[in-house]
Amino acid sequence: MWPSEAEGLIAYQHELATASPPEWHPRGVLRTGGCWVCFTRGLTGPGAAGDRAWATAVTMTGEDTVAATVIEGEAGAAYQPGLLALRLGPVLEEAGTALAIRPDVLLVDATARDHPRRAGLALHLGSVLEIPTIGVTHRPLIARGPWPDDRRGAVGPLTMDGEVVAAWVRTRANTRPLVVHPGWRVDLDTAVDLAMAATERRRTPEPLRRARHSARIRRAASERRTISDDSRGA
């Protein structure tokens, strides 16, 4: 469900925040997914409805990408803190639904409980796709907490109103930690463990890296086609 207006989204976020789906526990060899959206290069500020968007989703087993898809679409709205689902939700759902091999868990560049209504896009997308989700961002939205020790695997809690809603996670020493958000059906310990497992070689989880790379490759190809078409029409 993707409301098209702020009032509807806010109401739905309040519903999501109180939902209590069964907790998911990983077992065996996992298929780990990642999704990403990029926009036209040079776009600044909050953007606007109709911005050209490239949404990618991948599924990985171990080091191998076993499924990938890219959707060219449009942003549903300008960016507003706490209302990212208006801008990105539908295109991310389309990309995730188009995957030929469904992941067991999906990494999302968005928050979850670290949100004014405790229901960020990572949580929302998981509920729509019916896939457990983990948010991974560069900084918290509202929650606060000190950085962890400068060693791989160090964790620092991020809290809102005394409740731990996410965590700083140091995926590599001597680099800025990431924020890991427990999303749909995933608890914080599981989210941290899976984020660490996906960052054995690099700071950013590999499924997100590959999704981001695929989106940028398709964007570059689309922009080259646009330039070529404009040249022929001149």
VENVEN-V804961 format. One record per residue. N is the residue number from 1. RES is the residue in one letter. SS is DSSP state (helix for helix, strand for strand, loop for the rest). Layout:
# VENVEN-V804961
n->{N:N}
res->{RES:RES}
ss->{SS:SS}
This chain:
# VENVEN-V804961
n->{1:2:3:4:5:6:7:8:9:10:11:12:13:14:15:16:17:18:19:20:21:22:23:24:25:26:27:28:29:30:31:32:33:34:35:36:37:38:39:40:41:42:43:44:45:46:47:48:49:50:51:52:53:54:55:56:57:58:59:60:61:62:63:64:65:66:67:68:69:70:71:72:73:74:75:76:77:78:79:80:81:82:83:84:85:86:87:88:89:90:91:92:93:94:95:96:97:98:99:100:101:102:103:104:105:106:107:108:109:110:111:112:113:114:115:116:117:118:119:120:121:122:123:124:125:126:127:128:129:130:131:132:133:134:135:136:137:138:139:140:141:142:143:144:145:146:147:148:149:150:151:152:153:154:155:156:157:158:159:160:161:162:163:164:165:166:167:168:169:170:171:172:173:174:175:176:177:178:179:180:181:182:183:184:185:186:187:188:189:190:191:192:193:194:195:196:197:198:199:200:201:202:203:204:205:206:207:208:209:210:211:212:213:214:215:216:217:218:219:220:221:222:223:224:225:226:227:228:229:230:231:232:233:234}
res->{M:W:P:S:E:A:E:G:L:I:A:Y:Q:H:E:L:A:T:A:S:P:P:E:W:H:P:R:G:V:L:R:T:G:G:C:W:V:C:F:T:R:G:L:T:G:P:G:A:A:G:D:R:A:W:A:T:A:V:T:M:T:G:E:D:T:V:A:A:T:V:I:E:G:E:A:G:A:A:Y:Q:P:G:L:L:A:L:R:L:G:P:V:L:E:E:A:G:T:A:L:A:I:R:P:D:V:L:L:V:D:A:T:A:R:D:H:P:R:R:A:G:L:A:L:H:L:G:S:V:L:E:I:P:T:I:G:V:T:H:R:P:L:I:A:R:G:P:W:P:D:D:R:R:G:A:V:G:P:L:T:M:D:G:E:V:V:A:A:W:V:R:T:R:A:N:T:R:P:L:V:V:H:P:G:W:R:V:D:L:D:T:A:V:D:L:A:M:A:A:T:E:R:R:R:T:P:E:P:L:R:R:A:R:H:S:A:R:I:R:R:A:A:S:E:R:R:T:I:S:D:D:S:R:G:A}
ss->{loop:loop:loop:loop:loop:helix:helix:helix:helix:helix:helix:helix:helix:helix:helix:helix:helix:helix:loop:loop:loop:loop:loop:loop:loop:loop:loop:loop:loop:loop:strand:strand:strand:strand:strand:strand:strand:strand:strand:loop:loop:loop:loop:loop:loop:loop:loop:loop:loop:loop:loop:strand:strand:strand:strand:strand:strand:strand:strand:strand:strand:loop:loop:strand:strand:strand:strand:strand:strand:strand:strand:strand:strand:strand:loop:loop:loop:loop:loop:loop:loop:loop:loop:helix:helix:helix:helix:helix:helix:helix:helix:helix:helix:helix:helix:helix:helix:loop:loop:loop:loop:loop:loop:loop:strand:strand:strand:strand:loop:loop:loop:loop:loop:loop:loop:loop:loop:loop:loop:loop:helix:helix:helix:helix:helix:helix:helix:helix:helix:loop:loop:strand:strand:strand:strand:strand:strand:loop:loop:loop:loop:loop:loop:strand:loop:loop:loop:loop:loop:loop:loop:loop:loop:loop:strand:strand:strand:strand:strand:strand:loop:loop:strand:strand:strand:strand:strand:strand:strand:loop:loop:loop:loop:loop:loop:loop:loop:strand:strand:strand:strand:strand:loop:loop:loop:loop:loop:helix:helix:helix:helix:helix:helix:helix:helix:helix:helix:loop:loop:loop:loop:loop:loop:loop:loop:helix:helix:helix:helix:helix:helix:helix:helix:helix:helix:helix:helix:helix:helix:helix:helix:helix:helix:helix:helix:helix:helix:helix:helix:helix:helix:helix:helix:loop}
